[in-house]
Amino acid sequence: MDHMGVPVITDDDIDRMPRGGPDASCLDRLLQTDRQEYLDRESDAPADVARKRSVIRALNWAGEVFGNHEKFAKIALDAVADVADPRILELGAGHGALSRMLLEWHPSARVTVTDIEPTSVAAIAAGDLGSHPRATVRHMDATALDAADGEFDLAVFALSFHHLPPSAAARVLAEGTRAAATLLIIDLPRPPAPLHLIRLAAMLPWAPFLPFVHDGVISPLRAYSPSALRALAAHADPAIRVELRGGLTSPQVLLARREAEVFA
Ligand SMILES: C[S@@+](CC[C@H](N)C(=O)[O-])C[C@H]1O[C@@H](n2cnc3c(N)ncnc32)[C@H](O)[C@@H]1O
């Protein structure tokens, strides 16, 4: 146990931890998959690249229509409200809409916009963010950040954490809290098992035809529960403190900081 009473899972066992956490019910353990979303496929085949771009465009569209870009930008700026000229790192930016909003809403924020997917990085760099005076667009893997300790005030990873298996997710927690004073993870909630079954039944028939629905069926099966998020943080480093909000009907919000920053 770490000193917050969360069991520390060993390296050998971490990838066997259920997405519902160490205490997941039997039904919840069945409602998970290792199947990849289109976004996770490393293939450069034109059909796969086209599907990935289609999912990213749909995510951007959904973020605009349902106001997620605005909600996430507000949560991110609240996290750096007491920093005069915040240096913000966006990981897994996909389309860059969150970074664009952060730059619009904060007159002196500097934003490093990154993703692991080269096509997404190229598309973002080719747009307005590529020439924005306070933006830098870069390729970056959230599990191995090319950044100095404490280089950023905030690192934000939105709607992306569930893409990673537990060992890689724990590395994001370790790396994000090393390179930034605060790591903000915003991700899908893990639905309660009975609700999840109903949702799956409604969406499954459309999954073979629409890439966005295909990925939308898989995502909640891979989403981490609050107890899983706490276990991942304890595994990453017992010095990491997490604060969890939201969930169920709204995205889960996790703020992580190293103990020294919490009590400084
Ligand atoms: C579902 S999209 C989310 C895009 C955007 N953040 C949003 O909120 O709409 C997930 C993104 O995470 C990126 N991603 C997956 N694994 C990653 C990793 N290890 N490091 C950085 N980005 C990653 C994918 O390339 C993709 O752009």
The ligand as a Gaussian input file, in Angstrom:
#p B3LYP/6-31G(d) Opt

LIG

0 1
 C       -9.463000      10.158000     -29.271000
 S       -8.145000      11.153000     -29.841000
 C       -8.349000      12.637000     -28.886000
 C       -8.014000      13.876000     -29.680000
 C       -8.251000      15.178000     -28.934000
 N       -7.391000      15.265000     -27.760000
 C       -9.694000      15.344000     -28.532000
 O       -9.971000      15.602000     -27.341000
 O      -10.586000      15.253000     -29.386000
 C       -6.745000      10.395000     -29.083000
 C       -5.446000      11.003000     -29.516000
 O       -4.397000      10.477000     -28.697000
 C       -3.274000      10.285000     -29.519000
 N       -2.382000       9.340000     -28.837000
 C       -2.536000       8.008000     -28.661000
 N       -1.488000       7.501000     -28.002000
 C       -0.658000       8.538000     -27.725000
 C        0.596000       8.662000     -27.075000
 N        1.242000       7.609000     -26.545000
 N        1.167000       9.886000     -26.999000
 C        0.548000      10.960000     -27.527000
 N       -0.634000      10.911000     -28.165000
 C       -1.232000       9.711000     -28.263000
 C       -3.853000       9.791000     -30.829000
 O       -2.943000       9.943000     -31.908000
 C       -5.077000      10.698000     -30.946000
 O       -4.794000      11.897000     -31.621000

